[in-house]
Structures are given as structure tokens and as C-alpha cells.
Amino acid sequence: MIFNMDFPNAEVLTFSDAEAALEELEREDPDLFTTDNRHVKVSGVEMVRKLAAKQVKYPIFMITAFETVELKNQLEELVNQGLNVAYLAKPFLVEDLRRLVSTHLGLISTASAD
């Protein structure tokens, strides 16, 4: 909803599971990819690693309710490998998400322009 409201020209695709998202990413090169860290079969970190192996250039945002030192270290390792990855820990403010998207995509959301 936030993406649709604040970035009305954006096309937002959603997927029911990690496998469907990874399959679509074989065909698409999005401006941004967002994932939760908890999935049934593939963790968010595993998804990010798969994208890193493909040397994707688009930003990847992970959302997690389970912020740990291990997760921070894993994501930092991927950043050090040149991947554009960031995360937000739940609960987060909508403004934090808006700022993160705007910064990484070079956009100004309609909500922050008011």
C-alpha cells in the first residue's frame, strides 16, 4: 500500500512465495526488490545470496521481525561483496521505509513532498 500511495507510477509485483519471486526475477530486472527474512522454504538471507550470485545491481531491502547480530553480520558481508542491500527491523515507521526507498531509488515520495 505504501508503494502504491507514495510512488503512484511504480509497478508493484507481489509473490506468494520465495520460489515464485526468484522465478520472476529470472525474467525481470526490477528497480527494487523487497523481501521478508522469514519464508517457508528459503530464508530472506538465502534469497539475497542467490541474487548476489547473479550479481544484481538493483537495491534489495529485507524486512525482519528477528533482528540479530548474526543477520546484521550476514548482510554486512553481502554489502562488502558489493551488493546494494539494506534492512528494516519490525516494527518500523512508515517514514523509515519511505526514506529508504527514496534514497536508494533517487525519488521523492509524494508524502514527504507535502
C-alpha positions in Angstrom: 0.0 0.0 0.0 2.8 2.4 0.8 4.5 1.9 -2.5 1.2 2.4 -4.4 0.3 5.6 -2.4 3.7 7.2 -2.3 5.0 6.1 -5.7 1.9 6.0 -7.9 3.9 5.4 -11.1 5.6 2.3 -9.7 4.5 -1.1 -10.8 4.4 -3.3 -7.6 4.6 -7.1 -8.0 3.9 -9.4 -5.1 4.5 -13.1 -4.8 3.0 -15.8 -2.7 6.4 -17.5 -2.0 10.1 -17.1 -2.5 10.3 -19.6 -5.3 7.8 -17.6 -7.4 9.7 -14.4 -6.8 13.0 -15.9 -7.7 11.5 -17.4 -10.9 10.1 -13.9 -11.9 13.5 -12.3 -11.2 14.9 -14.6 -13.9 12.8 -12.7 -16.4 12.6 -9.2 -14.8 15.3 -6.7 -13.7 13.4 -4.6 -11.1 14.3 -1.2 -9.8 13.9 -2.6 -6.3 13.4 -5.9 -4.5 11.9 -6.2 -1.1 11.7 -9.4 0.9 10.9 -10.6 4.4 13.6 -12.7 6.1 11.2 -15.5 7.1 9.9 -17.7 4.3 8.7 -21.2 4.4 11.4 -22.8 2.3 14.0 -20.1 1.6 15.1 -17.5 4.1 15.5 -13.9 3.1 19.2 -14.2 3.5 19.3 -17.2 1.2 17.3 -15.2 -1.4 19.7 -12.3 -1.1 22.7 -14.7 -1.6 21.1 -16.1 -4.7 20.6 -12.6 -6.1 24.2 -11.8 -5.1 25.4 -14.8 -7.1 23.7 -13.3 -10.1 25.4 -10.0 -9.5 22.2 -8.0 -9.5 22.6 -4.2 -9.4 19.2 -3.2 -8.0 18.7 -2.4 -4.3 17.4 -5.2 -2.1 15.5 -4.4 1.1 14.9 -7.0 3.8 12.3 -6.6 6.4 12.6 -8.7 9.6 11.0 -9.1 12.9 14.0 -11.0 14.1 17.0 -8.6 14.1 20.0 -10.5 15.3 23.8 -9.9 15.3 24.1 -12.9 13.0 21.7 -11.3 10.5 23.5 -8.0 10.6 26.8 -9.8 10.0 25.4 -11.8 7.1 24.0 -8.7 5.4 27.2 -6.7 6.1 29.2 -9.5 4.4 26.9 -9.1 1.3 27.4 -5.3 1.3 31.1 -5.8 1.5 30.8 -8.0 -1.6 29.3 -5.0 -3.4 25.6 -5.9 -3.1 23.2 -3.0 -2.5 21.3 -4.5 0.5 19.7 -2.8 3.5 17.1 -4.0 6.1 14.4 -2.6 8.3 13.6 -4.3 11.6 10.0 -4.6 12.6 8.3 -2.6 14.0 9.5 0.3 11.8 8.0 3.6 11.0 6.5 4.1 7.6 8.7 7.2 7.2 11.7 4.9 7.5 10.6 2.8 4.6 9.8 5.9 2.5 13.2 7.4 3.3 15.0 4.1 2.4 13.2 3.7 -0.9 13.6 7.4 -1.8 17.3 7.3 -1.0 18.1 4.2 -2.9 16.0 5.0 -5.9 16.7 8.7 -6.0 13.0 9.5 -5.7 11.0 11.9 -3.6 7.8 10.4 -2.3 4.6 12.4 -2.6 4.1 12.1 1.2 7.4 13.7 2.0 7.0 16.4 -0.6 3.9 17.9 1.1 
